[in-house]
Amino acid sequence: MRLEGYVLPIDREQDLVYEFLLVPWLGACSHAPQPPPNQMVHVIPSAPFRIAHAYEFVSVIGTVHSLPGLHLVSGRPRPPSRASSQGKASML
C-alpha cells in the first residue's frame, strides 16, 4: 500500500525524523483543526530520514495489518491498524 501526505514530526532531532504523523493536508494538527482519525497515520520509519522543514510531502510504502488492542480517539474506542515494510505505520 502507498499512502501520501504531509510529515508532522513526533520524534525528531533537528532535521532527522524518527517518528511522525502522516496527515492529509499542509498544517493539519498544528494550527488547524485536526483531520478525522481515519485520515491520520502514525509512522515509524525503518530508518530515520532527513527533512528540510515540517510538513514536507512524502509517500509511505508498506503493508497494512490489523493489531489487537484498543485506542481511544476523541473519547471513542477504535482498534489500531499498522503498516510495515519500509517501517511501521498505524492508523490513528
C-alpha positions as CSV (number, residue, x, y, z in Angstrom):
1,M,0.0,0.0,0.0
2,R,1.2,3.5,-0.8
3,L,0.0,6.5,1.3
4,E,0.8,10.1,0.6
5,G,0.6,13.1,2.9
6,Y,2.5,15.6,4.9
7,V,5.0,14.9,7.7
8,L,4.1,16.1,11.2
9,P,7.2,15.1,13.2
10,I,6.5,13.5,16.6
11,D,10.1,12.5,17.4
12,R,12.9,14.4,15.7
13,E,16.4,15.7,16.4
14,Q,17.0,18.8,14.3
15,D,16.4,17.7,10.7
16,L,16.4,13.9,11.5
17,V,12.9,12.4,11.9
18,Y,12.4,9.1,13.9
19,E,8.6,9.1,14.1
20,F,5.8,11.2,12.6
21,L,2.1,11.5,11.8
22,L,1.2,11.4,8.1
23,V,-1.6,14.0,7.7
24,P,-3.7,14.7,4.6
25,W,-3.1,18.5,4.4
26,L,-0.4,21.1,5.0
27,G,-0.6,22.4,8.6
28,A,-3.0,19.7,9.9
29,C,-3.0,19.2,13.7
30,S,-0.7,22.1,14.4
31,H,-2.5,25.3,13.5
32,A,-5.7,23.9,12.1
33,P,-8.4,21.6,13.2
34,Q,-7.1,18.0,13.2
35,P,-8.2,15.6,10.5
36,P,-10.6,12.8,11.2
37,P,-8.8,9.9,12.9
38,N,-9.2,7.7,9.8
39,Q,-7.1,10.3,7.8
40,M,-4.0,10.3,10.1
41,V,-1.3,7.6,10.1
42,H,1.3,7.1,12.8
43,V,4.6,6.2,11.0
44,I,7.8,4.8,12.5
45,P,10.3,4.6,9.6
46,S,12.7,1.6,9.4
47,A,15.5,4.2,9.5
48,P,15.4,7.9,10.4
49,F,15.3,10.3,7.5
50,R,16.1,14.0,7.0
51,I,13.6,16.8,6.2
52,A,14.2,20.4,5.5
53,H,11.0,21.5,7.3
54,A,7.9,20.1,9.0
55,Y,5.0,19.3,6.6
56,E,7.1,18.0,3.7
57,F,5.1,15.9,1.3
58,V,6.1,12.2,1.4
59,S,5.0,8.8,0.2
60,V,4.9,5.9,2.7
61,I,5.0,2.4,1.2
62,G,4.2,-0.7,3.2
63,T,1.6,-3.3,4.2
64,V,-1.4,-2.6,6.4
65,H,-2.0,-5.1,9.2
66,S,-4.6,-5.0,12.0
67,L,-3.3,-5.3,15.5
68,P,-5.2,-6.4,18.6
69,G,-5.8,-3.7,21.1
70,L,-7.8,-0.6,21.7
71,H,-7.0,3.0,21.2
72,L,-9.1,6.0,22.3
73,V,-9.7,8.6,19.6
74,S,-11.9,11.6,20.5
75,G,-13.1,9.6,23.5
76,R,-14.4,6.7,21.3
77,P,-12.7,3.2,21.2
78,R,-11.0,2.5,17.9
79,P,-8.9,-0.6,17.1
80,P,-5.4,0.2,15.7
81,S,-4.0,-0.8,12.3
82,R,-0.4,-0.9,11.4
83,A,1.5,-0.9,8.1
84,S,5.1,-2.2,7.7
85,S,7.7,-2.9,5.0
86,Q,9.7,0.2,5.0
87,G,9.0,0.9,8.6
88,K,5.7,0.8,10.5
89,A,2.6,2.9,10.3
90,S,-0.5,2.7,12.4
91,M,-3.9,4.2,11.6
92,L,-5.0,6.5,14.4
